[in-house]
């Protein structure tokens, strides 16, 4: 594989992040799975999809840890920009960014542990705690989202390292897979 130069690494990270955001914004999540269509709900879905992509990039078979970090950096820059657009003052941005960063790593750890252990119950608990702020949307909804996450993880495992290195990632559409 050719080495990724830093300027192209940022561009590729941007392409991957755009795919994460597009997957996270699928109307099905908000319309049919009751994910709150709020800033917080959208943040949670971005973090969920980013976690899945980052798992794949960090996979030793893919060997793209630096690209994974570039995606995290790109995401942080996007969050920073978004916070400023919401009118948060410069003095508060650092505090918000720290909370968002801690949230990303904490959520990723919970999702990773559940996926690594094949523990659907722990995955549903993490989804309820994070995406639904602890409110129970019902076992069916939690099971559908957890099943989607597991299938998305498996689907991303089929993504070729070379494609990822070019900024090409293909997320499954939730409507196509949640009914099965």
C-alpha positions as CSV (number, residue, x, y, z in Angstrom):
1,X,0.0,0.0,0.0
2,X,1.3,3.5,-0.7
3,X,2.0,5.7,2.2
4,X,-0.6,8.4,3.0
5,X,0.8,11.9,3.1
6,X,-0.5,14.2,5.7
7,X,-2.3,16.5,3.3
8,X,-4.0,13.6,1.6
9,X,-4.7,12.0,4.9
10,X,-6.9,14.9,5.9
11,X,-8.7,14.8,2.6
12,X,-9.3,11.0,3.0
13,X,-10.3,11.4,6.6
14,X,-12.9,14.0,5.4
15,X,-14.3,11.6,2.8
16,X,-14.6,8.9,5.4
17,X,-16.2,11.2,7.9
18,X,-18.7,12.4,5.3
19,X,-19.7,8.8,4.9
20,X,-20.1,8.4,8.7
21,X,-22.3,11.5,8.9
22,X,-24.4,10.4,5.9
23,X,-25.0,7.0,7.5
24,X,-25.8,8.6,10.9
25,X,-28.4,10.9,9.3
26,X,-30.4,8.2,7.7
27,X,-34.0,9.3,8.4
28,X,-35.0,5.7,9.4
29,X,-33.2,6.1,12.7
30,X,-35.2,9.2,13.7
31,X,-38.5,8.3,12.0
32,X,-38.8,4.6,12.8
33,X,-36.4,3.8,15.6
34,X,-37.2,6.8,17.8
35,X,-33.7,8.2,17.9
36,X,-34.2,11.8,19.2
37,X,-33.9,14.1,16.2
38,X,-31.9,16.6,18.2
39,X,-28.3,17.8,18.3
40,X,-27.6,15.2,20.9
41,X,-29.3,12.4,19.1
42,X,-27.4,13.2,15.9
43,X,-24.1,13.4,17.8
44,X,-24.8,10.0,19.3
45,X,-25.5,8.5,15.8
46,X,-22.3,10.0,14.4
47,X,-20.3,8.6,17.3
48,X,-21.9,5.2,16.9
49,X,-21.0,5.1,13.2
50,X,-17.6,6.6,13.7
51,X,-16.9,3.9,16.3
52,X,-17.7,1.2,13.8
53,X,-15.5,2.8,11.1
54,X,-12.6,3.3,13.6
55,X,-12.8,-0.3,14.7
56,X,-12.2,-1.3,11.1
57,X,-9.4,1.1,10.5
58,X,-7.6,0.0,13.7
59,X,-8.0,-3.7,12.7
60,X,-4.4,-5.1,12.3
61,X,-5.4,-6.5,8.9
62,X,-6.2,-3.0,7.7
63,X,-3.3,-1.3,9.5
64,X,-4.7,2.3,9.2
65,X,-4.3,3.6,12.8
66,X,-2.9,6.9,11.5
67,X,-5.9,7.3,9.2
68,X,-8.2,6.4,12.2
69,X,-6.6,9.3,14.2
70,X,-7.0,11.6,11.2
71,X,-10.7,10.7,11.1
72,X,-11.0,11.5,14.9
73,X,-9.1,14.8,14.3
74,X,-11.4,15.7,11.4
75,X,-14.5,14.9,13.5
76,X,-13.2,17.0,16.3
77,X,-12.7,20.0,13.9
78,X,-16.2,19.5,12.7
79,X,-17.6,19.4,16.2
80,X,-15.6,22.5,17.1
81,X,-17.0,24.3,14.0
82,X,-20.6,23.2,14.8
83,X,-20.3,24.3,18.4
84,X,-19.1,27.8,17.3
85,X,-22.0,28.0,14.8
86,X,-24.4,27.3,17.6
87,X,-23.1,30.4,19.3
88,X,-21.0,29.0,22.0
89,X,-18.4,31.5,23.0
90,X,-14.7,31.0,22.6
91,X,-14.1,30.6,26.3
92,X,-16.6,27.7,26.5
93,X,-15.6,25.9,23.3
94,X,-12.7,24.1,25.0
95,X,-14.9,22.8,27.8
96,X,-17.5,21.5,25.3
97,X,-14.8,19.9,23.2
98,X,-13.4,18.1,26.2
99,X,-16.8,16.7,27.0
100,X,-17.4,15.7,23.4
101,X,-14.0,14.0,23.3
102,X,-14.6,12.1,26.6
103,X,-18.0,11.2,25.3
104,X,-16.5,9.8,22.1
105,X,-13.9,7.6,23.9
106,X,-16.3,6.5,26.6
107,X,-19.0,5.5,24.1
108,X,-16.5,3.8,21.8
109,X,-15.1,1.8,24.8
110,X,-18.6,0.6,25.7
111,X,-19.6,-0.3,22.1
112,X,-16.2,-2.0,21.5
113,X,-16.4,-4.0,24.7
114,X,-19.9,-5.2,23.9
115,X,-19.0,-6.1,20.3
116,X,-15.7,-7.7,21.2
117,X,-17.5,-9.9,23.8
118,X,-20.5,-10.7,21.5
119,X,-22.7,-9.3,24.3
120,X,-25.9,-8.1,22.7
121,X,-27.3,-7.2,26.1
122,X,-24.4,-4.9,26.9
123,X,-24.7,-3.4,23.5
124,X,-28.4,-2.7,24.0
125,X,-27.6,-1.2,27.5
126,X,-24.9,1.1,25.9
127,X,-27.4,2.1,23.2
128,X,-30.1,2.9,25.7
129,X,-27.7,4.9,27.9
130,X,-26.1,6.9,25.1
131,X,-28.6,7.3,22.2
132,X,-31.7,7.4,24.4
133,X,-30.2,9.2,27.4
134,X,-31.2,6.2,29.6
135,X,-34.9,6.3,28.6
136,X,-36.2,2.9,27.5
137,X,-37.5,3.1,23.9
138,X,-38.6,-0.6,24.3
139,X,-36.8,-3.8,23.8
140,X,-37.8,-4.1,20.2
141,X,-36.2,-0.8,19.3
142,X,-33.0,-1.6,21.2
143,X,-32.7,-5.0,19.7
144,X,-33.2,-3.6,16.2
145,X,-30.5,-1.0,16.7
146,X,-28.1,-3.5,18.3
147,X,-28.7,-5.9,15.4
148,X,-28.0,-3.1,13.0
149,X,-24.8,-2.3,14.8
150,X,-23.6,-5.9,14.7
151,X,-24.5,-6.3,11.0
152,X,-22.8,-3.0,10.2
153,X,-19.7,-4.2,12.0
154,X,-19.7,-7.4,10.0
155,X,-20.4,-5.5,6.7
156,X,-17.5,-3.1,7.4
157,X,-15.2,-6.1,7.9
158,X,-15.7,-6.8,4.2
159,X,-14.5,-3.4,3.2
160,X,-11.1,-3.6,1.5
161,X,-8.1,-1.9,3.2
162,X,-7.2,-0.3,-0.1
163,X,-10.7,1.2,-0.5
164,X,-10.6,2.6,3.0
165,X,-7.2,4.1,2.3
166,X,-8.8,6.0,-0.6
167,X,-11.6,7.3,1.5
168,X,-14.2,4.8,0.3
169,X,-16.4,3.2,2.8
170,X,-19.8,1.7,2.3
171,X,-22.3,1.6,5.2
172,X,-25.4,-0.6,4.9
173,X,-28.7,1.2,4.7
174,X,-30.7,0.6,7.9
175,X,-34.0,0.0,6.1
176,X,-32.5,-2.8,4.1
177,X,-31.2,-4.7,7.1
178,X,-33.4,-4.0,10.1
179,X,-36.4,-6.0,9.0
180,X,-34.4,-9.2,8.6
